[in-house]
Amino acid sequence: LCFTQFPESAFVTTYSATNGVTDSAASGTALSTGSKTYNSAIGVDVDKNPVASTRELAQAAGYATGVVATYSVTNATPASFVAHVESRYLEDKSAEQFVEADIDLFIGGGTRFFKERRDGKDLTEELKAEGYTVAYDMAELEGVTEGKVAALLAPNAMPTIGQGRSKDYLPGATAKALEVLSNNSKKGFFVMIEGSQIDGGGHDNDMVK
């Protein structure tokens, strides 16, 4: 595997600070920040204080950054690299922090948390005002090679492959992310890419997902 050929490697345990059985929020926060926290926490420590993620550190150092997922971008793992909220279930709040984060690119589901919110806000308009290309289908990004990108491709989770999602989605979204982020910074980029439906398939003992 290419991972075994990397010149540097690191190890992290992902059980939570309060439970030997972790969840995606605590484990995502462990992966993104190196800090253990309680189950359901997103980017905060056990005292609910924000902890900087590797993505944020990369952004501060001048790298382009992005996240790609097959679930909602505000779901636990991708959100752990962008947001700081006390509960993974506060996805409306996480979405607001995506707007504030000045992240270069995010691709996945989650339209409802940006555009169909309980508070009536349309965060996609705020994204457009900040210079983002907002897309609702990967085809809309065909000619986009640089700049800020927010692709919200499903109300919440993307459909699983068993539900009809193209097997080309994740490779295509990854290729687009690499293209845009490479062009956004000559210094380099940081990107978190999650095949999110593998998790759901594991929970359900469903290999098709």
SERO-4910 file (N, C-alpha, C, O; in steps of 0.05 Angstrom, whole numbers):
BEGIN
 pado doro    nc1    nc2    nc3   cac1   cac2   cac3    cc1    cc2    cc3    oc1    oc2    oc3
  Leu    A     16    -24      0      0      0      0     17     25      0     39     25     11
  Cys    A      7     46    -12     23     71    -13     28     82     15     48     95     20
  Phe    A      9     76     34     12     86     61     38     75     74     50     89     90
  Thr    A     45     51     67     68     39     80     94     51     69    116     46     80
  Gln    A     92     66     47    116     78     35    120    107     44    140    119     36
  Phe    A    102    118     60    105    145     69    131    147     86    137    129    101
  Pro    A    146    169     84    170    172    100    165    176    130    182    171    146
  Glu    A    141    185    136    134    190    164    108    174    170     91    170    153
  Ser    A    106    166    196     81    152    204     74    160    232     92    169    247
  Ala    A     50    156    240     41    163    267     19    143    275      6    131    259
  Phe    A     16    141    301     -5    123    312    -23    139    331    -14    156    345
  Val    A    -48    132    331    -67    145    349    -88    124    357    -97    108    341
  Thr    A    -95    125    382   -117    109    391   -143    126    391   -141    150    396
  Thr    A   -165    113    385   -189    129    381   -212    123    400   -234    132    396
  Tyr    A   -206    108    422   -227    104    442   -231    132    455   -212    148    457
  Ser    A   -255    137    466   -260    163    477   -250    166    505   -241    147    517
  Ala    A   -250    191    515   -240    196    542   -258    185    563   -250    182    586
  Thr    A   -283    179    556   -303    171    576   -314    143    571   -330    133    587
  Asn    A   -306    130    549   -318    104    542   -299     88    525   -287     98    506
  Gly    A   -295     63    532   -278     45    516   -290     40    488   -275     34    470
  Val    A   -316     44    486   -330     41    460   -334     70    449   -351     84    459
  Thr    A   -319     77    430   -320    104    419   -343    108    400   -357     89    393
  Asp    A   -348    133    392   -366    138    370   -351    155    349   -328    162    354
  Ser    A   -364    161    327   -350    174    305   -341    202    312   -322    212    301
  Ala    A   -355    215    331   -348    242    338   -323    243    355   -304    257    349
  Ala    A   -322    226    376   -298    225    393   -274    214    378   -252    225    381
  Ser    A   -279    194    362   -256    183    346   -247    202    325   -223    205    319
  Gly    A   -266    216    312   -259    236    292   -243    259    304   -224    269    292
  Thr    A   -251    267    328   -236    288    342   -209    279    350   -189    294    348
  Ala    A   -206    254    358   -180    242    364   -162    243    339   -138    250    341
  Leu    A   -173    236    316   -158    235    291   -151    263    282   -128    268    273
  Ser    A   -169    282    285   -165    309    274   -149    327    293   -135    345    283
  Thr    A   -150    322    319   -136    340    337   -115    327    355    -98    341    366
  Gly    A   -115    301    357    -97    287    375   -106    287    404    -91    279    421
  Ser    A   -130    297    408   -141    299    436   -164    280    440   -182    279    422
  Lys    A   -165    267    462   -188    250    468   -210    267    480   -205    287    493
  Thr    A   -235    258    475   -258    273    485   -280    254    490   -277    229    487
  Tyr    A   -303    264    499   -326    247    505   -342    241    479   -340    255    459
  Asn    A   -356    219    480   -373    211    457   -393    233    450   -406    245    468
  Ser    A   -395    239    425   -412    259    412   -399    286    409   -410    304    397
  Ala    A   -375    290    421   -362    316    419   -349    320    391   -338    301    380
  Ile    A   -350    344    381   -339    351    355   -318    373    359   -325    396    363
  Gly    A   -293    366    357   -272    386    358   -269    401    384   -258    423    385
  Val    A   -279    389    406   -275    401    432   -264    380    452   -267    356    447
  Asp    A   -252    390    474   -241    372    493   -263    364    513   -286    371    510
  Val    A   -255    350    534   -275    340    554   -289    363    568   -310    359    580
  Asp    A   -276    386    568   -288    410    581   -303    427    561   -311    450    568
  Lys    A   -306    417    537   -320    431    515   -305    456    505   -317    474    493
  Asn    A   -279    456    508   -262    477    497   -253    470    469   -246    447    465
  Pro    A   -254    488    450   -245    482    423   -216    473    422   -199    484    436
  Val    A   -210    453    405   -183    443    401   -177    445    371   -193    435    355
  Ala    A   -155    457    365   -148    461    336   -144    434    322   -131    416    333
  Ser    A   -154    432    298   -150    408    282   -126    410    264   -116    432    260
  Thr    A   -117    388    254    -95    388    234   -102    405    210    -85    418    198
  Arg    A   -128    404    202   -136    420    179   -133    450    185   -123    465    168
  Glu    A   -141    458    209   -139    486    216   -110    495    218   -103    517    210
  Leu    A    -93    477    229    -64    484    231    -52    486    203    -36    504    198
  Ala    A    -61    469    185    -51    470    157    -60    496    144    -45    510    130
  Gln    A    -86    503    148    -96    528    137    -81    552    147    -74    570    132
  Ala    A    -76    553    174    -61    575    185    -32    577    174    -21    599    174
  Ala    A    -22    554    165      6    554    154      6    560    124     27    560    112
  Gly    A    -17    566    113    -18    574     85    -25    553     65    -23    557     41
  Tyr    A    -33    529     75    -42    508     57    -71    510     50    -87    520     66
  Ala    A    -79    502     26   -107    499     19   -118    475     34   -104    456     39
  Thr    A   -144    476     41   -155    454     57   -183    446     47   -198    463     36
  Gly    A   -190    421     51   -217    412     43   -225    387     56   -209    373     68
  Val    A   -251    380     54   -261    354     63   -280    344     42   -295    359     29
  Val    A   -280    317     39   -297    303     20   -310    280     35   -295    265     49
  Ala    A   -336    275     32   -349    253     46   -371    242     29   -381    255     10
  Thr    A   -380    218     36   -404    207     23   -428    208     41   -450    199     34
  Tyr    A   -425    220     65   -448    227     83   -450    257     82   -439    270     65
  Ser    A   -465    268    101   -466    297    103   -438    308    112   -425    295    127
  Val    A   -431    331    101   -405    342    109   -405    351    138   -384    355    150
  Thr    A   -429    355    149   -432    363    177   -434    339    196   -437    342    220
  Asn    A   -432    314    185   -432    290    201   -406    289    217   -387    304    212
  Ala    A   -405    270    236   -384    270    256   -356    272    246   -341    290    254
  Thr    A   -348    254    228   -319    254    221   -311    279    205   -292    292    213
  Pro    A   -324    286    183   -315    311    169   -318    335    187   -301    353    186
  Ala    A   -339    337    202   -343    360    220   -321    363    240   -314    386    248
  Ser    A   -309    341    248   -287    342    268   -263    357    258   -246    365    273
  Phe    A   -261    359    232   -238    373    220   -244    403    214   -227    418    205
  Val    A   -269    411    219   -277    438    212   -290    453    236   -284    476    241
  Ala    A   -308    439    251   -325    453    270   -316    447    299   -299    429    304
  His    A   -328    461    318   -324    458    346   -351    461    360   -359    483    367
  Val    A   -364    438    365   -390    439    377   -392    417    399   -378    397    397
  Glu    A   -408    421    418   -410    403    441   -424    377    435   -422    358    450
  Ser    A   -439    376    412   -453    351    405   -454    348    375   -459    367    360
  Arg    A   -449    324    366   -450    318    337   -478    322    325   -481    325    301
  Tyr    A   -498    324    342   -526    327    333   -533    356    327   -555    361    317
  Leu    A   -515    374    333   -520    403    328   -509    409    300   -491    426    297
  Glu    A   -520    396    280   -509    399    253   -515    426    240   -499    436    224
  Asp    A   -536    439    249   -542    466    240   -519    485    249   -510    502    234
  Lys    A   -510    481    274   -488    497    285   -462    491    271   -446    509    265
  Ser    A   -457    465    265   -433    458    250   -433    471    223   -412    480    213
  Ala    A   -456    471    210   -458    483    183   -450    513    184   -436    522    166
  Glu    A   -459    527    204   -451    555    207   -421    558    209   -409    577    198
  Gln    A   -408    539    223   -379    541    226   -364    534    200   -342    542    197
  Phe    A   -377    518    183   -365    513    156   -363    540    141   -343    545    128
  Val    A   -383    556    144   -383    583    131   -361    600    142   -347    614    128
  Glu    A   -358    599    169   -339    616    183   -310    607    179   -291    622    182
  Ala    A   -307    581    173   -280    569    173   -262    578    150   -238    575    152
  Asp    A   -274    588    129   -258    596    105   -243    573     93   -222    576     81
  Ile    A   -255    549     96   -244    525     83   -246    528     53   -266    539     43
  Asp    A   -227    517     38   -227    520      9   -249    504     -4   -261    514    -23
  Leu    A   -253    480      5   -271    462    -10   -284    442      9   -271    431     27
  Phe    A   -310    437      5   -323    414     17   -343    402     -2   -358    417    -15
  Ile    A   -343    376     -3   -361    361    -22   -374    338     -7   -360    322      7
  Gly    A   -400    336     -8   -415    315      5   -444    322      7   -454    339     -8
  Gly    A   -458    308     24   -486    315     29   -489    337     50   -470    348     59
  Gly    A   -515    342     56   -520    361     78   -534    387     70   -533    406     85
  Thr    A   -547    387     47   -561    411     39   -580    422     60   -582    446     64
  Arg    A   -594    404     74   -614    413     94   -602    430    116   -616    446    128
  Phe    A   -577    425    123   -565    440    145   -554    468    136   -548    484    153
  Phe    A   -554    472    110   -545    498     99   -568    514     88   -569    539     90
  Lys    A   -588    500     76   -608    514     61   -636    510     71   -654    527     66
  Glu    A   -641    489     86   -669    483     96   -668    482    126   -677    462    138
  Arg    A   -659    503    138   -654    503    167   -678    511    183   -697    524    173
  Arg    A   -678    503    208   -700    510    226   -701    540    232   -722    551    238
  Asp    A   -678    554    231   -678    582    236   -684    599    212   -684    624    213
  Gly    A   -688    586    189   -696    600    165   -672    612    149   -676    624    128
  Lys    A   -648    610    160   -625    621    146   -618    605    121   -622    580    121
  Asp    A   -608    618    101   -598    604     77   -568    609     76   -559    629     65
  Leu    A   -553    590     87   -524    593     88   -511    591     61   -488    600     58
  Thr    A   -525    580     41   -513    579     15   -510    608      3   -491    613    -12
  Glu    A   -528    626     11   -525    653      2   -501    666     15   -487    682      2
  Glu    A   -496    660     40   -472    670     54   -447    659     41   -427    673     38
  Leu    A   -448    633     33   -425    621     20   -419    635     -7   -396    641    -13
  Lys    A   -440    640    -22   -437    654    -48   -425    682    -43   -408    691    -59
  Ala    A   -434    696    -22   -424    723    -16   -394    722     -9   -380    741    -12
  Glu    A   -385    699      1   -357    695      8   -341    685    -15   -317    679    -12
  Gly    A   -353    683    -39   -339    675    -63   -339    646    -70   -324    637    -87
  Tyr    A   -356    630    -56   -357    602    -62   -373    596    -87   -393    609    -92
  Thr    A   -364    576   -102   -381    564   -122   -398    543   -108   -387    523    -98
  Val    A   -424    547   -107   -442    528    -93   -454    510   -114   -467    520   -133
  Ala    A   -451    484   -111   -461    465   -131   -478    444   -117   -474    437    -94
  Tyr    A   -498    434   -132   -516    413   -122   -513    387   -138   -528    368   -133
  Asp    A   -495    387   -157   -489    364   -173   -460    365   -182   -450    387   -188
  Met    A   -446    343   -183   -418    343   -191   -414    354   -219   -393    365   -225
  Ala    A   -434    351   -236   -432    361   -263   -428    392   -264   -416    403   -282
  Glu    A   -439    405   -243   -436    434   -242   -408    443   -236   -401    467   -239
  Leu    A   -391    425   -228   -363    431   -222   -344    424   -244   -320    427   -241
  Glu    A   -355    416   -267   -338    406   -289   -317    426   -297   -294    419   -302
  Gly    A   -325    452   -299   -306    472   -308   -292    487   -286   -277    506   -291
  Val    A   -297    479   -261   -285    493   -238   -258    480   -231   -257    456   -225
  Thr    A   -237    496   -233   -210    485   -228   -196    499   -205   -174    490   -197
  Glu    A   -208    520   -194   -196    533   -171   -217    550   -157   -240    551   -165
  Gly    A   -209    562   -135   -227    578   -119   -241    562    -97   -235    539    -93
  Lys    A   -260    575    -84   -274    562    -62   -298    547    -73   -313    556    -90
  Val    A   -301    522    -63   -322    504    -73   -338    492    -50   -327    482    -30
  Ala    A   -364    494    -52   -383    481    -33   -402    465    -49   -421    476    -61
  Ala    A   -399    439    -49   -416    421    -64   -434    405    -45   -424    389    -29
  Leu    A   -459    411    -45   -479    398    -27   -497    381    -45   -515    391    -58
  Leu    A   -493    355    -44   -504    337    -64   -527    320    -56   -537    305    -72
  Ala    A   -536    323    -31   -559    308    -21   -570    323      4   -555    337     17
  Pro    A   -595    319     11   -606    332     34   -591    326     60   -586    343     76
  Asn    A   -583    300     63   -567    292     86   -545    274     76   -526    284     64
  Ala    A   -547    248     81   -527    230     70   -530    226     40   -552    228     29
  Met    A   -508    222     27   -509    213     -1   -522    186     -2   -520    170     17
  Pro    A   -536    179    -24   -546    152    -26   -523    132    -25   -501    138    -33
  Thr    A   -528    108    -15   -508     87    -16   -506     76    -44   -523     81    -61
  Ile    A   -485     61    -49   -483     48    -75   -507     29    -80   -517     27   -102
  Gly    A   -515     16    -58   -538     -2    -60   -564     13    -66   -583      1    -77
  Gln    A   -564     39    -60   -588     56    -66   -585     70    -92   -602     86   -100
  Gly    A   -563     65   -107   -560     76   -133   -539     97   -137   -535    107   -159
  Arg    A   -523    103   -116   -502    122   -119   -481    111   -138   -473     87   -136
  Ser    A   -471    127   -156   -451    118   -175   -425    111   -161   -417    125   -142
  Lys    A   -413     89   -169   -387     82   -158   -365    102   -165   -343    103   -153
  Asp    A   -371    119   -185   -352    139   -194   -353    164   -176   -335    182   -179
  Tyr    A   -372    167   -158   -375    191   -143   -350    198   -127   -338    219   -130
  Leu    A   -342    179   -109   -319    186    -91   -293    190   -106   -279    209   -100
  Pro    A   -287    172   -126   -262    178   -142   -264    205   -156   -244    220   -158
  Gly    A   -288    212   -167   -291    237   -181   -289    261   -163   -277    281   -169
  Ala    A   -302    259   -139   -301    281   -120   -272    284   -109   -263    307   -105
  Thr    A   -258    262   -106   -230    263    -97   -213    277   -118   -197    294   -111
  Ala    A   -216    269   -143   -201    281   -165   -206    311   -166   -188    327   -171
  Lys    A   -232    319   -163   -238    348   -164   -226    363   -141   -216    385   -144
  Ala    A   -227    351   -117   -215    363    -94   -185    367    -98   -174    388    -92
  Leu    A   -171    346   -108   -142    348   -112   -136    370   -133   -116    384   -130
  Glu    A   -152    372   -153   -148    392   -174   -151    420   -163   -133    437   -166
  Val    A   -173    425   -149   -179    452   -139   -159    460   -117   -148    482   -118
  Leu    A   -154    442    -98   -135    449    -77   -107    453    -86    -93    470    -76
  Ser    A    -98    437   -106    -72    440   -117    -69    468   -130    -47    481   -129
  Asn    A    -90    477   -143    -89    503   -156    -93    526   -137    -85    549   -143
  Asn    A   -104    521   -114   -110    543    -95    -85    551    -78    -84    573    -68
  Ser    A    -66    533    -76    -42    540    -61    -17    527    -72    -16    502    -75
  Lys    A      3    543    -79     28    532    -89     43    517    -66     60    500    -72
  Lys    A     36    523    -42     50    511    -19     42    482    -15     58    466     -6
  Gly    A     17    476    -21      7    449    -18    -21    449     -6    -34    470     -4
  Phe    A    -31    426      2    -58    425     12    -61    402     33    -45    384     35
  Phe    A    -83    405     48    -92    384     67   -120    377     59   -137    394     55
  Val    A   -126    351     56   -153    343     50   -160    318     66   -144    299     68
  Met    A   -184    317     77   -195    294     91   -216    282     73   -236    295     66
  Ile    A   -213    257     66   -232    243     48   -242    219     63   -227    202     72
  Glu    A   -269    217     65   -281    195     79   -301    180     62   -320    191     51
  Gly    A   -297    154     60   -317    136     49   -337    129     71   -336    107     82
  Ser    A   -354    148     77   -371    147    101   -389    123    103   -395    113    125
  Gln    A   -399    114     80   -419     92     80   -407     66     89   -422     47     96
  Ile    A   -381     63     89   -368     39    100   -376     35    129   -381     13    138
  Asp    A   -377     57    144   -384     57    172   -413     46    175   -418     28    191
  Gly    A   -431     58    160   -459     49    162   -462     20    154   -478      5    166
  Gly    A   -447     12    133   -448    -16    125   -438    -35    147   -449    -57    150
  Gly    A   -418    -26    162   -408    -42    184   -428    -45    206   -432    -67    217
  His    A   -442    -23    212   -463    -23    233   -485    -43    225   -496    -57    242
  Asp    A   -492    -42    199   -515    -57    190   -507    -85    179   -525   -100    171
  Asn    A   -481    -92    180   -472   -117    169   -480   -120    140   -489   -141    131
  Asp    A   -477    -97    125   -486    -96     97   -462    -90     79   -453    -67     79
  Met    A   -452   -109     65   -428   -106     48   -434    -88     24   -415    -76     14
  Val    A   -459    -86     15   -465    -70     -8   -460    -40     -4   -451    -26    -23
  Lys    A   -464    -31     21   -459     -3     26   -430      5     22   -422     28     26
***
